[in-house]
């Protein structure tokens, strides 16, 4: 595979308190495979000592100065990964995927005039890498469902950008999010003004979801998750981060991270259908909150520099770091990476085991857990190359495995 369509980073192994780089070996971010740095040869079976090792992504985005306090935060550390290492292989269809489908998706989205063509093209290619990394081993998204999956992701990213543009007091803009939410949830085809490109794209996304259904209503969890995300994002526009406690911010972040809708659209594409009883189980709902919180926290780490530069305040590090709980944002960052996120991941693993035991190892439930864990892990690994955060330089990201 060409380097333009994969991202390979250095690998470090931690053992007995010592850290050493694996020479001549790189980690393929999209597939999770080990490759020879020189020729790309697959080495996934060459390091059996890595099997079962815990993983984390090591990053260094450099210093970030907080204008209000004058504090300089070194935005660096280790973001923990849920799944331990197991041998994987590069997705052989990736180059074909990017070449054959990426151009078609870009042309398709361009018809709606949602954004600059180059921005859409870059986003499509980036999202294809993300989707490739999310799909669990043994699964494959059919070609005819890839377009509607990417459509939904593009919709979410473009709407998220528009949320950032909404200013305080713009009630008309806020109400449009709620109208969009109602339209997305509805199974009915809604009339749309031809000049309203975003609402036209909503209808296109809905048509794509209906095409993916194996049975009527199978897309309901996706549409409900998108509706909930839009409503929560609209509500989050009320008030400022200064008015929120860290606990209140985390409660909100479970929804605004968009993680749940990401899992649901991918589960639909793979037809991983869990039962209403399982969805309504309080333990499963707690798991959903934990996955989404982890994704939101990782995003807040990556986006801190951008949000400080843009004068935004909605970020866990800014909310909690300025509270009385931490002496400064640097201390808060250390707590988040070394305590809060690892503790949350441990809770995820415990609850997954509890539910699988309760439902007799239900295959669909187990596959949903794999998909959700993969979604978080892939998001952590994909984000530095998504083009949404900047500040990542050559060599500033690596994978670390601990035995």
RODO-2510 file (C-alpha; in nm, 4 decimals, decimal comma):
residues 403
     n   res          X          Y          Z
     1     x     0,0000     0,0000     0,0000
     2     x     0,1257     0,3450    -0,0794
     3     x     0,2230     0,5712     0,2074
     4     x    -0,0267     0,8308     0,0845
     5     x    -0,3137     0,6017     0,1737
     6     x    -0,1862     0,4654     0,5035
     7     x    -0,0240     0,6210     0,8078
     8     x     0,2656     0,4396     0,9715
     9     x     0,4184     0,5353     1,3063
    10     x     0,6999     0,4125     1,5285
    11     x     0,6383     0,1408     1,7896
    12     x     0,7722     0,1345     2,1434
    13     x     0,7621    -0,1540     2,3906
    14     x     0,7439    -0,0923     2,7653
    15     x     0,8606    -0,3779     2,9856
    16     x     0,9712    -0,3802     3,3490
    17     x     0,9855    -0,0032     3,3598
    18     x     1,2020     0,0288     3,0461
    19     x     1,0919     0,1624     2,7074
    20     x     1,2605     0,0720     2,3786
    21     x     1,1693     0,1304     2,0146
    22     x     1,1208    -0,1715     1,7923
    23     x     1,3785    -0,1020     1,5187
    24     x     1,2717    -0,1321     1,1574
    25     x     0,9056    -0,1805     1,2484
    26     x     0,6119     0,0553     1,2026
    27     x     0,2461     0,0446     1,3036
    28     x    -0,0200     0,0898     1,0366
    29     x    -0,2788     0,3228     1,1909
    30     x    -0,5640     0,2156     0,9613
    31     x    -0,5342    -0,1612     1,0033
    32     x    -0,3355    -0,2029     1,3246
    33     x    -0,0841    -0,4244     1,1443
    34     x     0,2911    -0,4306     1,2048
    35     x     0,4951    -0,3561     0,8932
    36     x     0,8622    -0,3518     0,7978
    37     x     0,9530     0,0166     0,7770
    38     x     1,1624    -0,0244     0,4618
    39     x     0,9406    -0,2322     0,2334
    40     x     0,5986    -0,2562     0,4015
    41     x     0,6241    -0,6326     0,4545
    42     x     0,3666    -0,7637     0,7026
    43     x     0,5288    -0,8551     1,0342
    44     x     0,2199    -0,9152     1,2460
    45     x     0,3295    -1,2708     1,3380
    46     x     0,6897    -1,1701     1,4079
    47     x     0,6368    -1,0312     1,7586
    48     x     0,4335    -1,2822     1,9644
    49     x     0,5434    -1,1039     2,2822
    50     x     0,3145    -0,8144     2,1884
    51     x    -0,0007    -1,0280     2,1929
    52     x    -0,2207    -0,9190     2,4824
    53     x    -0,0136    -0,6079     2,5542
    54     x    -0,2041    -0,2943     2,6510
    55     x    -0,1739    -0,0071     2,4054
    56     x    -0,1665     0,3710     2,4090
    57     x    -0,1036     0,6426     2,1559
    58     x     0,1830     0,8737     2,2521
    59     x     0,1538     1,2265     2,1156
    60     x     0,3241     1,5632     2,1443
    61     x     0,1434     1,8696     2,0094
    62     x     0,3836     2,1164     2,1677
    63     x     0,3164     2,4061     2,4068
    64     x    -0,0206     2,5794     2,4330
    65     x    -0,0438     2,9123     2,6137
    66     x    -0,3686     2,9865     2,7999
    67     x    -0,4339     3,3616     2,7540
    68     x    -0,6525     3,4084     3,0634
    69     x    -0,3976     3,2678     3,3093
    70     x    -0,0676     3,2865     3,1222
    71     x    -0,0113     2,9152     3,1857
    72     x     0,1802     2,7222     2,9207
    73     x     0,0512     2,3680     2,8860
    74     x     0,2704     2,1025     2,7290
    75     x     0,0077     1,9196     2,5244
    76     x     0,1672     1,5763     2,5281
    77     x     0,1146     1,2368     2,6858
    78     x    -0,0386     0,8940     2,6296
    79     x    -0,4014     0,8368     2,5294
    80     x    -0,5055     0,4850     2,6357
    81     x    -0,6550     0,2357     2,3893
    82     x    -0,9335    -0,0030     2,4955
    83     x    -0,8228    -0,3177     2,3162
    84     x    -0,5019    -0,5071     2,3767
    85     x    -0,2791    -0,5941     2,0823
    86     x    -0,3617    -0,8901     1,8607
    87     x    -0,2139    -0,9649     1,5162
    88     x    -0,3967    -0,7908     1,2342
    89     x    -0,3365    -0,7546     0,8632
    90     x    -0,3580    -0,4537     0,6336
    91     x    -0,6923    -0,4256     0,4563
    92     x    -0,5938    -0,5241     0,1029
    93     x    -0,8871    -0,3378    -0,0489
    94     x    -0,7888    -0,0048     0,1069
    95     x    -0,6087     0,1362    -0,1970
    96     x    -0,8939     0,0242    -0,4217
    97     x    -1,1410     0,1682    -0,1705
    98     x    -0,9795     0,5118    -0,1699
    99     x    -0,9245     0,5158    -0,5460
   100     x    -1,2582     0,3743    -0,6627
   101     x    -1,5035     0,4901    -0,3983
   102     x    -1,3422     0,8081    -0,2706
   103     x    -1,3796     0,9893    -0,6013
   104     x    -1,7413     0,8752    -0,6404
   105     x    -1,8313     0,9891    -0,2898
   106     x    -1,6645     1,3265    -0,3427
   107     x    -1,8571     1,3809    -0,6670
   108     x    -2,1783     1,2733    -0,4971
   109     x    -2,1367     1,5134    -0,2039
   110     x    -2,0272     1,7942    -0,4365
   111     x    -2,3730     1,7948    -0,5950
   112     x    -2,5100     1,9413    -0,2716
   113     x    -2,2621     2,2327    -0,2646
   114     x    -2,2046     2,1844     0,1083
   115     x    -1,8404     2,2890     0,1167
   116     x    -1,5334     2,3538    -0,0949
   117     x    -1,4541     2,0555    -0,3205
   118     x    -1,1030     2,0178    -0,1814
   119     x    -1,2348     2,0140     0,1742
   120     x    -1,4906     1,7461     0,0869
   121     x    -1,2308     1,5379    -0,1002
   122     x    -0,9904     1,5499     0,1954
   123     x    -1,2697     1,4670     0,4396
   124     x    -1,3881     1,1701     0,2290
   125     x    -1,0411     1,0209     0,2070
   126     x    -0,9835     1,0733     0,5788
   127     x    -1,3180     0,9135     0,6691
   128     x    -1,2483     0,6101     0,4512
   129     x    -0,9319     0,5495     0,6534
   130     x    -1,1328     0,5850     0,9740
   131     x    -1,4037     0,3434     0,8608
   132     x    -1,1377     0,0916     0,7589
   133     x    -0,9871     0,1079     1,1068
   134     x    -1,3238     0,0684     1,2789
   135     x    -1,4470    -0,2491     1,1080
   136     x    -1,3790    -0,5512     1,3348
   137     x    -1,1807    -0,8463     1,1992
   138     x    -1,4043    -1,0802     1,0027
   139     x    -1,6461    -0,8054     0,8911
   140     x    -1,6639    -0,6115     0,5677
   141     x    -1,8863    -0,3203     0,4654
   142     x    -2,0526    -0,3983     0,1307
   143     x    -1,9664    -0,1543    -0,1442
   144     x    -2,3253    -0,0406    -0,1854
   145     x    -2,3548     0,0648     0,1794
   146     x    -2,0252     0,2530     0,2033
   147     x    -2,1665     0,5676     0,0408
   148     x    -2,4536     0,6216     0,2893
   149     x    -2,2191     0,5491     0,5823
   150     x    -1,9735     0,8163     0,4710
   151     x    -2,2659     1,0488     0,3886
   152     x    -2,3782     1,0423     0,7530
   153     x    -2,0238     1,1065     0,8794
   154     x    -1,9819     1,3974     0,6376
   155     x    -2,3158     1,5400     0,7486
   156     x    -2,2056     1,5242     1,1135
   157     x    -1,8678     1,6866     1,0512
   158     x    -2,0108     1,9656     0,8366
   159     x    -2,2889     2,0351     1,0860
   160     x    -2,0324     2,0322     1,3677
   161     x    -1,8378     2,2996     1,1803
   162     x    -2,1557     2,5031     1,1484
   163     x    -2,2207     2,4700     1,5215
   164     x    -1,8833     2,6306     1,5818
   165     x    -1,9927     2,9253     1,3681
   166     x    -2,3146     2,9890     1,5603
   167     x    -2,2874     3,2926     1,7853
   168     x    -2,4576     3,3464     2,1181
   169     x    -2,8132     3,4767     2,0787
   170     x    -2,8721     3,3500     1,7247
   171     x    -3,2049     3,1859     1,8063
   172     x    -3,2973     3,1301     1,4422
   173     x    -2,9796     2,9299     1,3859
   174     x    -3,0404     2,7268     1,6996
   175     x    -3,3981     2,6467     1,6042
   176     x    -3,2793     2,5187     1,2670
   177     x    -3,0836     2,2427     1,4449
   178     x    -3,4015     2,1254     1,6161
   179     x    -3,5908     2,1291     1,2858
   180     x    -3,3085     1,9298     1,1273
   181     x    -3,3272     1,6799     1,4149
   182     x    -3,6999     1,6252     1,3618
   183     x    -3,6488     1,5778     0,9883
   184     x    -3,3674     1,3265     1,0366
   185     x    -3,5732     1,1183     1,2795
   186     x    -3,8741     1,1057     1,0469
   187     x    -3,8989     0,8160     0,8026
   188     x    -4,1085     1,0311     0,5720
   189     x    -3,9660     1,2178     0,2746
   190     x    -3,9809     1,5877     0,3626
   191     x    -4,0202     1,8759     0,1200
   192     x    -3,7054     2,0846     0,0973
   193     x    -3,6211     2,4189    -0,0570
   194     x    -3,3801     2,3442    -0,3405
   195     x    -3,1552     2,6274    -0,2203
   196     x    -3,1161     2,4723     0,1248
   197     x    -2,8247     2,2381     0,0566
   198     x    -2,7904     2,1028     0,4102
   199     x    -3,1557     2,0037     0,4407
   200     x    -3,1397     1,8424     0,0961
   201     x    -2,8420     1,6424     0,2191
   202     x    -3,0426     1,5331     0,5257
   203     x    -3,2993     1,3764     0,2925
   204     x    -3,0210     1,2085     0,0956
   205     x    -2,8773     1,0599     0,4160
   206     x    -3,2207     0,9269     0,5121
   207     x    -3,2638     0,7644     0,1705
   208     x    -2,9237     0,5986     0,2116
   209     x    -3,0163     0,4654     0,5545
   210     x    -3,3405     0,3202     0,4213
   211     x    -3,1493     0,1463     0,1419
   212     x    -2,9256    -0,0191     0,4013
   213     x    -3,2159    -0,1695     0,5949
   214     x    -3,2645    -0,5454     0,5927
   215     x    -3,6025    -0,4955     0,7588
   216     x    -3,8307    -0,1912     0,8091
   217     x    -3,7148     0,0274     1,0961
   218     x    -3,3625    -0,1175     1,1186
   219     x    -3,2220     0,2361     1,0781
   220     x    -3,4289     0,3713     1,3700
   221     x    -3,1351     0,3621     1,6203
   222     x    -2,9227     0,5671     1,3772
   223     x    -3,1901     0,8283     1,3155
   224     x    -3,2683     0,8502     1,6865
   225     x    -2,8967     0,8945     1,7696
   226     x    -2,8547     1,1710     1,5095
   227     x    -3,1679     1,3446     1,6372
   228     x    -3,0413     1,3287     1,9944
   229     x    -2,6986     1,4619     1,8924
   230     x    -2,8477     1,7568     1,7043
   231     x    -3,0783     1,8473     1,9936
   232     x    -2,8017     1,8222     2,2531
   233     x    -2,5665     2,0297     2,0390
   234     x    -2,8374     2,2924     2,0033
   235     x    -2,8954     2,2942     2,3779
   236     x    -2,5207     2,3181     2,4405
   237     x    -2,5227     2,6535     2,2619
   238     x    -2,7108     2,7929     2,5604
   239     x    -2,4698     2,9355     2,8168
   240     x    -2,0920     2,9296     2,8314
   241     x    -1,8354     2,6836     2,9605
   242     x    -1,7665     2,9142     3,2552
   243     x    -2,1168     2,8389     3,3856
   244     x    -2,0616     2,4609     3,3821
   245     x    -1,9052     2,2333     3,6393
   246     x    -1,6757     1,9539     3,5258
   247     x    -1,9464     1,6975     3,6095
   248     x    -2,2100     1,8894     3,4115
   249     x    -1,9730     1,9201     3,1173
   250     x    -1,9034     1,5438     3,1141
   251     x    -2,2762     1,4686     3,1291
   252     x    -2,3262     1,6887     2,8223
   253     x    -2,0179     1,5530     2,6427
   254     x    -2,1686     1,2030     2,6384
   255     x    -2,4103     1,3329     2,3786
   256     x    -2,2148     1,6023     2,1969
   257     x    -1,9192     1,3731     2,1182
   258     x    -2,1306     1,2113     1,8450
   259     x    -1,9874     0,8721     1,9370
   260     x    -2,3217     0,6972     1,9716
   261     x    -2,4412     0,7915     1,6236
   262     x    -2,1052     0,6800     1,4822
   263     x    -2,1500     0,3343     1,6376
   264     x    -2,5107     0,3081     1,5260
   265     x    -2,4499     0,3883     1,1597
   266     x    -2,1616     0,1400     1,1466
   267     x    -2,3683    -0,1256     1,3272
   268     x    -2,6430    -0,0753     1,0681
   269     x    -2,3953    -0,1111     0,7815
   270     x    -2,2762    -0,4435     0,9278
   271     x    -2,6293    -0,5453     1,0377
   272     x    -2,5230    -0,5949     1,3983
   273     x    -2,8671    -0,5768     1,5561
   274     x    -2,8988    -0,5956     1,9333
   275     x    -3,2378    -0,6442     2,0986
   276     x    -3,4571    -0,3721     2,2528
   277     x    -3,4166    -0,5495     2,5873
   278     x    -3,0386    -0,5179     2,5630
   279     x    -3,0594    -0,1508     2,4598
   280     x    -3,2832    -0,0724     2,7559
   281     x    -3,0583    -0,2533     3,0025
   282     x    -2,9181     0,0082     3,2470
   283     x    -2,5737    -0,1523     3,2245
   284     x    -2,5716    -0,1200     2,8448
   285     x    -2,6819     0,2423     2,8716
   286     x    -2,3992     0,3067     3,1165
   287     x    -2,1591     0,1498     2,8668
   288     x    -2,2866     0,3838     2,5949
   289     x    -2,2176     0,6789     2,8245
   290     x    -1,8663     0,5549     2,9035
   291     x    -1,7715     0,4987     2,5372
   292     x    -1,9042     0,8416     2,4412
   293     x    -1,7304     1,0105     2,7349
   294     x    -1,3975     0,8521     2,6401
   295     x    -1,4359     0,9715     2,2808
   296     x    -1,5272     1,3216     2,3968
   297     x    -1,2287     1,3418     2,6326
   298     x    -0,9837     1,2255     2,3650
   299     x    -1,1300     1,4832     2,1273
   300     x    -1,0919     1,7556     2,3923
   301     x    -0,7229     1,6713     2,4318
   302     x    -0,6597     1,6922     2,0580
   303     x    -0,8674     2,0083     2,0116
   304     x    -0,7344     2,2130     2,3068
   305     x    -0,4837     2,4127     2,1012
   306     x    -0,7360     2,4898     1,8268
   307     x    -1,0055     2,5924     2,0734
   308     x    -0,7697     2,8172     2,2709
   309     x    -0,6607     2,9842     1,9475
   310     x    -1,0241     3,0350     1,8426
   311     x    -1,1367     3,1595     2,1835
   312     x    -1,3724     2,8653     2,2441
   313     x    -1,4410     2,7443     2,5977
   314     x    -1,6240     2,4125     2,5558
   315     x    -1,3458     2,1712     2,6468
   316     x    -1,3048     1,9497     2,9539
   317     x    -0,9506     2,0735     3,0145
   318     x    -1,0661     2,4358     3,0141
   319     x    -1,3745     2,3692     3,2276
   320     x    -1,2169     2,1363     3,4854
   321     x    -0,8705     2,2919     3,4687
   322     x    -1,0022     2,6301     3,5772
   323     x    -1,2129     2,4891     3,8594
   324     x    -1,1012     2,4592     4,2175
   325     x    -1,0430     2,0852     4,1740
   326     x    -0,7101     2,1313     3,9917
   327     x    -0,4312     2,3813     4,0464
   328     x    -0,3962     2,4378     3,6719
   329     x    -0,4755     2,2894     3,3297
   330     x    -0,1488     2,0942     3,3142
   331     x    -0,2451     1,9074     3,6316
   332     x    -0,5895     1,8437     3,4850
   333     x    -0,4342     1,7013     3,1651
   334     x    -0,2209     1,4604     3,3679
   335     x    -0,5264     1,3471     3,5658
   336     x    -0,7312     1,2984     3,2498
   337     x    -0,4673     1,0880     3,0697
   338     x    -0,3283     0,8918     3,3638
   339     x    -0,6322     0,8464     3,5892
   340     x    -0,9720     0,9318     3,4426
   341     x    -0,9401     0,7687     3,0987
   342     x    -0,7640     0,4463     3,2158
   343     x    -1,0181     0,4107     3,4968
   344     x    -1,3049     0,4574     3,2510
   345     x    -1,1592     0,1967     3,0143
   346     x    -1,1316    -0,0516     3,2993
   347     x    -1,4980     0,0081     3,3811
   348     x    -1,5915    -0,0511     3,0150
   349     x    -1,4208    -0,3897     3,0175
   350     x    -1,5908    -0,4930     3,3422
   351     x    -1,9379    -0,3957     3,2177
   352     x    -1,8865    -0,5697     2,8828
   353     x    -1,8028    -0,8935     3,0619
   354     x    -2,1013    -0,8488     3,2931
   355     x    -2,3457    -0,8075     3,0049
   356     x    -2,2048    -1,0957     2,8005
   357     x    -2,2422    -1,3184     3,1035
   358     x    -2,5996    -1,1963     3,1584
   359     x    -2,7008    -1,2579     2,7941
   360     x    -2,5194    -1,5915     2,7549
   361     x    -2,2453    -1,4606     2,5268
   362     x    -2,4918    -1,3193     2,2724
   363     x    -2,3030    -1,2933     1,9414
   364     x    -2,4609    -0,9695     1,8218
   365     x    -2,3975    -0,8047     2,1578
   366     x    -2,0360    -0,9196     2,1548
   367     x    -1,9940    -0,7868     1,7993
   368     x    -2,1451    -0,4531     1,9027
   369     x    -1,8898    -0,4313     2,1836
   370     x    -1,6085    -0,5032     1,9362
   371     x    -1,7424    -0,2326     1,7063
   372     x    -1,7733     0,0244     1,9860
   373     x    -1,4261    -0,0524     2,1217
   374     x    -1,2851    -0,0359     1,7683
   375     x    -1,4647     0,2941     1,7098
   376     x    -1,3013     0,4584     2,0104
   377     x    -0,9576     0,3099     1,9359
   378     x    -0,9767     0,4052     1,5680
   379     x    -1,0876     0,7591     1,6569
   380     x    -0,7871     0,8029     1,8884
   381     x    -0,5471     0,6794     1,6190
   382     x    -0,7168     0,8536     1,3253
   383     x    -0,7667     1,1996     1,4750
   384     x    -0,4069     1,3254     1,4372
   385     x    -0,4400     1,2721     1,0607
   386     x    -0,8002     1,3853     1,0218
   387     x    -0,6957     1,7417     0,9391
   388     x    -0,9257     1,8811     1,2087
   389     x    -0,6714     1,9597     1,4796
   390     x    -0,3380     2,0574     1,3222
   391     x    -0,0092     2,0818     1,5159
   392     x     0,0929     1,7212     1,4483
   393     x     0,4424     1,6992     1,3015
   394     x     0,6438     1,4094     1,1661
   395     x     0,7420     1,1828     1,4539
   396     x     0,5056     1,3474     1,7030
   397     x     0,2873     1,0342     1,7283
   398     x     0,3828     0,6766     1,8112
   399     x     0,2226     0,3606     1,9492
   400     x     0,3349     0,2222     2,2848
   401     x     0,2646    -0,1338     2,4004
   402     x     0,3059    -0,2340     2,7653
   403     x     0,3558    -0,5924     2,8773
***
